[in-house]
Amino acid sequence: MRGQNEISRRQFIGKSAKVAAGVGAGILGVPAANVLGANETLRVGVVGPGRRGYSMMRIINEIPNVEIVAVCDIFEGWLKRGAEKAREKAKRVAEYDLYQKLLEAKDIDALVIATPEHVHAQHTIDAIQAGFDVYIEKPMCHTWEEAKEVAAVAEQSDRIVQVGTQRRSIDIYHRAREIVQSGKLGKIAQVRAYWFRNSKDNKPQWRYPIPEDASEKNINWRVFLGPAPYKPFSLNRYFQWRCYWDYSNGIASDLMVHQVDIINMIMGSSLPKAVMGMGQMFRWTQSDRETPDTWNAILEYPSSPGSASGHVVNYSSIFSNEHFGCAEEFLGSDATLVVNGELKVYAEKHRMQEVEELSMPAETTKPGPHLENFLDCVRTRKQPNCDATQGFYATAAARMAVLSHFSGKKLMWDRTRQEVITRA
C-alpha cells in the first residue's frame, strides 16, 4: 500500500526537472559503472577525514579488498592524519586540499563524504556529476530544497548514493518492519522516539576538542563557509559547527534524522504531512552556541503500510539527562514494539493470550554494516539500503521541524506544489 504523500520515482523526477535541468547533461555523459568482482580491490576516496570521517576510515580499513587511495581536507592537520591512516593499508595515497581536485582523479571507484552538513549538497551533486558513487554522511543535506535537488540528480544518474543513516543496515530494524507491517501490533496511531544524553559540564555536547596546531594559516576558511553567510574566522565554528545554525540543524539533523529515517523504513512512510518543532537552551545558557540543547517535535504522517489511518511521531531529545537513553516505540492497539538496542514486543492486556511477546538481543548501531552495504552495492550495482530519495524524506522532516521552531507555526508539505508551506 502506498502512503498518500509517497512520491513515485517517476513523479519525483518530473516535479524536480527544473532543479535538475542544469546538471542533466553532465550526468548523462557519465559512463556506466563496471560491476567489480568480489576479490577486486575497491578504491575509495575520503572527503573530510575529521572526527566522523576518521572513525569511518578505521572501519573501511578493516573491510577486505577495499583501500583508501585518496584523502581530501581543507584543514592541513586532518589531511595529513587521514593520509597516514589510509597508508596503513594502501601503498599509494593521494592528498588533496580541495575536493574539486579529487574529483578529477581517474583511479577512484567511490567517495565517502563526511564534511559539515551545510556543504553536503554541493559535494554530493559534484561527485555524482563527476561519475562517482557516493556515501554521504547524514543528514544528506542542510535544507529540504537542497535535499530535493540532490535526490532528483541522483535519480537521473546511474550512481550509487548511500545516505549515512545506518540503522537501515541493522537486522533488528528489518525484523521490526516485518512485525509492524504484518499488522500484529494492531492499529498504530503513534510512534514515540527519543534520544537522551548527559554531557559533563566541562565537555558540552558538540564542543569537540580543537587541535592545538589549528589556525587560520592551515584552514581554508573561505571554502568552509561555502553557501553560509560570512563570519570572521572562528575555531569554534570550524570544529564545533553543530552548535551553529549556519552549518547545522542541531539535534534535528544530528540525532532526530536517524530515528525519523528508521521510523520511515519500519512504517513504510515518506514525507510528513505536517510538522511542529520547538527547542531551547536550558543548560548551556552562558555560551555562543545557537542550536538548542533541548528539542521536541511532532510529525504527522498520512496512511502508510504500517498505519492505514496515518500516525504521529512524537520526538524528544535533551542533553541534560540520559536515564531513558535512546529508543523507538511503536504503540499499537494490540501490542507495543520497542527498539532500544534490543527489540521487544509487549502485548496489551486484552490481547495477552493472542499476541506473541518477543525479545531479540541487542545489536550494534555502528556504521560498519552500512558502509559494507554501500561498498557491496558499488560492486554489484544493486540499490543501497538508504538512497537519496529516502535521504530527502528524512532531511525534509528535520528541516521542517527547525523552520517551525523559528516561525512558531505548524508547517505542511504541499503535495501539489512539492514544497513546504506555512499553515494559514
C-alpha positions in Angstrom: 0.0 0.0 0.0 1.5 3.4 -1.0 1.2 6.3 1.5 -0.9 9.2 0.3 2.1 11.5 0.1 4.5 9.0 -1.2 6.3 10.3 -4.3 6.9 7.7 -7.0 10.3 7.9 -8.6 8.8 8.9 -12.0 6.7 11.6 -10.4 9.6 12.9 -8.3 11.8 13.3 -11.4 9.0 15.1 -13.2 8.4 17.5 -10.4 12.1 18.1 -9.9 13.1 18.5 -13.5 13.5 22.2 -13.1 16.2 21.9 -10.4 17.9 19.0 -12.2 17.9 20.6 -15.7 21.1 22.4 -15.1 23.1 19.2 -14.4 21.4 16.7 -16.7 23.9 16.9 -19.4 26.8 16.2 -17.0 25.1 13.2 -15.6 24.1 11.7 -18.9 27.7 12.0 -20.0 28.9 9.7 -17.2 29.8 6.2 -18.4 28.0 3.2 -16.9 29.9 1.7 -14.0 31.6 -1.6 -14.3 30.5 -4.5 -12.0 33.5 -5.3 -9.9 34.3 -8.8 -8.7 34.2 -9.7 -5.0 38.0 -10.1 -5.0 38.9 -7.0 -6.9 40.2 -4.1 -4.9 37.8 -1.3 -4.5 39.5 2.1 -4.4 37.9 4.7 -2.1 38.4 8.4 -1.6 37.5 10.1 1.7 36.4 13.8 1.7 36.6 15.1 5.2 38.7 12.8 7.4 37.8 14.7 10.6 36.2 13.2 13.7 33.5 11.2 11.9 35.4 10.7 8.7 38.5 9.4 10.5 36.4 6.9 12.5 34.8 5.6 9.2 38.3 5.2 7.8 39.1 2.8 10.6 36.1 0.7 9.6 36.9 0.9 5.9 40.5 -0.3 6.5 39.1 -3.5 8.1 36.9 -4.4 5.1 38.6 -6.9 2.8 39.6 -5.8 -0.8 39.0 -2.1 -0.1 41.7 0.5 0.0 41.5 4.3 0.7 43.6 5.7 -2.1 42.8 9.4 -1.7 42.1 11.8 1.1 40.9 15.4 1.0 40.5 18.0 3.7 40.8 21.8 4.0 42.5 21.6 7.4 46.1 20.6 6.9 46.3 18.7 10.2 43.4 16.4 9.3 44.6 15.9 5.8 47.9 14.6 7.0 46.4 12.5 9.7 43.9 11.0 7.3 46.6 10.2 4.8 48.6 8.3 7.5 45.5 6.3 8.3 45.0 5.4 4.7 48.6 4.3 4.3 48.2 1.7 7.0 46.6 -0.4 4.2 47.1 1.3 0.9 50.6 1.7 -0.6 49.9 4.9 -2.5 47.6 7.6 -1.2 46.9 10.9 -2.9 46.4 14.0 -0.8 44.1 16.9 -1.9 43.4 20.2 -0.3 40.3 20.8 -2.4 37.6 18.3 -3.3 37.4 19.6 -6.8 40.9 18.4 -7.4 40.0 14.9 -6.1 37.0 14.7 -8.5 39.5 14.9 -11.4 41.2 11.6 -10.3 40.7 8.6 -12.6 41.7 5.8 -10.2 38.9 6.1 -7.6 35.8 3.9 -7.6 33.8 5.6 -4.8 33.7 8.5 -2.4 32.9 8.7 1.3 31.9 12.3 2.2 32.0 13.3 5.9 32.0 17.1 5.7 29.8 19.5 7.6 26.2 19.3 6.5 25.8 22.8 5.0 28.2 21.7 2.1 26.8 18.2 1.6 24.5 19.2 -1.3 27.2 20.7 -3.5 29.7 18.0 -2.6 27.3 15.2 -3.5 26.0 16.7 -6.7 29.5 17.5 -7.9 30.6 13.9 -7.1 27.7 12.4 -8.9 28.3 14.6 -12.0 32.0 13.6 -11.9 30.9 9.9 -12.1 31.5 8.7 -8.5 29.4 6.5 -6.4 28.8 8.4 -3.1 28.4 7.6 0.6 27.2 10.9 2.1 27.1 11.2 5.9 23.8 12.1 7.4 22.0 14.3 7.2 22.1 14.2 3.4 21.6 18.0 3.2 21.1 21.1 5.3 17.8 22.2 3.8 14.8 20.4 2.2 15.3 22.3 -1.0 18.9 21.0 -1.3 17.8 17.5 -0.5 15.1 17.6 -3.1 17.6 18.7 -5.7 20.2 16.0 -4.7 17.5 13.3 -4.8 16.5 14.4 -8.3 20.1 14.5 -9.5 20.8 11.0 -8.1 17.6 9.6 -9.6 18.7 10.8 -13.1 22.1 9.2 -12.8 23.3 5.6 -12.6 25.4 6.3 -9.5 25.1 4.5 -6.2 24.2 7.0 -3.4 24.0 5.9 0.2 23.0 8.2 3.0 24.6 7.5 6.3 21.5 6.8 8.4 23.0 3.4 9.4 20.0 1.9 11.2 18.7 0.7 7.9 21.6 -1.8 7.7 20.9 -3.3 11.1 18.9 -6.6 11.0 16.9 -5.9 14.1 15.2 -3.0 12.4 14.2 -5.1 9.4 12.6 -7.6 11.9 10.8 -4.6 13.4 9.5 -3.7 10.0 8.2 -7.2 9.4 6.3 -7.2 12.7 4.8 -3.7 12.3 3.7 -4.2 8.7 2.3 -7.6 9.4 -0.4 -5.9 11.5 0.4 -7.8 14.7 0.5 -4.6 16.7 -3.0 -3.6 15.7 -3.7 0.0 14.7 -0.6 2.2 15.2 -1.6 5.8 15.9 1.6 7.0 17.5 5.3 6.3 17.4 7.5 7.7 20.2 11.2 8.3 19.7 13.8 9.9 22.0 17.5 10.2 22.4 18.7 11.5 25.8 22.3 12.4 26.6 24.0 14.0 29.6 27.3 15.6 28.8 29.7 16.7 31.5 29.6 20.4 32.5 33.1 21.0 31.2 32.5 18.9 28.0 29.2 20.1 26.5 27.7 18.2 23.6 29.3 19.0 20.3 32.1 21.1 21.8 34.6 18.8 20.2 38.3 19.3 21.1 40.2 21.7 18.9 43.6 20.5 17.6 46.4 22.6 19.1 48.0 23.2 15.8 44.8 24.5 14.1 44.9 28.1 13.0 43.7 30.4 10.2 47.0 29.7 8.4 46.3 26.0 7.9 42.5 26.1 7.5 40.7 27.2 4.3 38.1 29.3 6.0 36.5 30.6 2.8 35.9 27.1 1.5 34.5 26.0 4.8 31.9 28.8 4.7 30.6 27.7 1.3 27.0 28.9 0.9 26.8 30.0 4.6 26.8 33.8 5.5 30.2 35.3 6.0 31.6 35.2 9.5 35.1 36.1 10.7 37.4 33.1 11.2 36.5 31.1 14.3 38.0 27.8 15.5 34.8 27.1 17.4 32.6 27.5 14.3 35.0 25.3 12.3 35.5 22.4 14.7 32.2 22.7 16.6 29.9 23.5 13.7 26.9 21.6 15.0 26.4 24.4 17.6 25.6 26.9 14.9 22.5 27.3 12.7 24.5 28.4 9.7 26.0 24.9 9.3 23.7 22.5 11.2 20.1 21.9 12.2 21.3 20.8 15.6 19.6 17.9 17.3 17.1 17.7 14.4 19.9 16.8 11.9 22.3 15.0 14.2 20.0 12.7 16.2 16.4 13.1 15.1 17.2 12.4 11.4 18.4 8.9 12.3 15.2 8.0 14.1 12.8 9.6 11.7 14.6 7.7 8.9 14.3 4.3 10.5 10.7 5.0 11.5 10.0 5.7 7.8 11.6 2.4 6.9 9.6 0.4 9.5 6.3 2.2 8.9 6.8 2.4 5.1 6.2 6.2 5.3 7.9 9.0 3.5 7.2 12.8 3.8 5.3 14.1 6.9 2.0 15.7 6.3 2.6 18.4 9.0 5.4 19.2 11.5 5.8 21.3 14.6 9.2 21.8 16.3 10.3 23.6 19.4 13.8 23.9 21.1 15.5 25.9 23.7 18.8 26.3 25.5 18.2 25.3 29.1 21.6 24.1 30.2 24.5 25.9 28.4 23.0 29.4 28.5 26.4 31.1 29.0 27.7 30.3 25.6 27.7 31.5 22.0 26.1 28.2 20.8 22.9 28.6 18.9 21.3 25.2 18.4 19.2 24.0 21.4 20.2 21.5 24.0 16.6 20.6 24.5 14.4 19.6 21.5 10.9 18.4 20.8 9.0 17.8 17.6 5.6 16.4 16.5 5.3 15.0 13.0 2.0 13.8 11.4 2.1 11.3 8.6 -0.7 10.1 6.2 -1.5 6.5 5.6 1.3 4.0 5.1 1.9 0.2 5.1 2.4 0.4 8.8 -0.7 2.5 9.6 -3.6 2.7 7.2 -5.1 5.7 9.0 -1.9 7.6 9.4 0.2 8.2 12.5 2.0 10.7 14.6 5.7 10.7 15.6 6.4 12.3 19.0 10.1 13.1 19.2 12.2 14.5 22.1 15.9 14.9 23.0 17.8 16.6 25.8 21.5 16.9 26.7 20.9 17.1 30.5 19.7 13.6 31.4 20.4 10.1 29.9 18.3 7.9 32.1 15.9 6.7 29.3 18.7 6.5 26.7 17.6 6.1 23.1 14.6 4.2 21.7 11.8 4.0 19.1 8.5 2.8 20.4 5.6 1.7 18.1 2.3 2.0 20.0 -0.3 -0.3 18.6 -3.8 -1.1 19.8 -2.9 -4.7 20.4 0.8 -4.6 21.3 3.8 -2.3 21.6 7.1 -2.8 19.8 10.2 -1.2 21.4 13.7 -1.0 19.9 16.3 0.3 22.4 19.3 -1.7 21.5 17.2 -4.8 21.7 13.8 -5.5 20.2 10.8 -6.3 22.4 7.1 -6.8 21.8 4.6 -6.3 24.7 1.0 -7.4 24.3 -1.8 -5.1 25.5 -3.7 -6.6 28.4 -6.8 -7.5 26.3 -4.5 -9.4 23.9 -2.2 -11.3 26.3 -3.5 -14.7 25.1 -3.3 -13.9 21.4 -0.2 -11.8 20.8 3.2 -13.5 20.9 5.6 -11.4 23.0 9.1 -11.3 21.7 12.6 -10.3 22.8 15.7 -10.1 20.5 19.2 -9.5 21.6 21.0 -6.2 21.2 22.9 -5.4 18.0 25.3 -2.7 17.0 24.1 0.6 15.6 27.6 1.5 14.3 28.1 2.4 10.7 30.1 -0.8 9.7 27.3 -2.8 8.1 26.0 0.4 6.4 29.4 1.1 4.8 29.7 -2.6 3.8 26.3 -2.4 2.2 27.4 0.7 0.2 30.6 -0.9 -1.0 28.8 -4.1 -1.9 26.3 -2.0 -4.0 29.3 -0.3 -5.7 30.4 -3.7 -6.8 27.0 -5.2 -7.7 25.1 -2.0 -8.8 22.2 -3.0 -6.5 20.2 -0.3 -4.7 21.7 0.6 -1.3 19.7 0.5 1.9 19.3 4.2 2.1 19.2 6.0 -1.2 19.0 9.7 -1.9 15.2 9.7 -2.0 15.0 8.3 1.5 17.6 10.9 2.5 15.3 13.6 1.1 12.4 12.4 3.2 14.4 12.5 6.5 16.1 15.8 5.7 12.8 17.4 4.9 11.3 16.3 8.2 14.2 17.6 10.2 14.3 20.9 8.4 10.6 21.4 8.7 10.8 21.0 12.4 13.6 23.6 12.6 11.6 26.0 10.4 8.6 25.5 12.6 10.8 26.3 15.6 11.8 29.6 14.1 8.4 30.6 12.9 6.4 29.3 15.8 3.9 27.9 13.3 2.8 24.5 12.0 4.4 23.6 8.7 2.8 21.5 6.0 4.1 19.6 3.0 2.1 20.7 -0.1 1.8 17.6 -2.3 0.7 19.6 -5.3 3.5 22.2 -5.3 6.0 19.7 -3.7 7.2 22.2 -1.2 6.9 23.3 2.4 4.2 25.8 3.3 3.0 27.5 6.5 -0.4 26.6 7.7 -2.8 29.5 7.1 
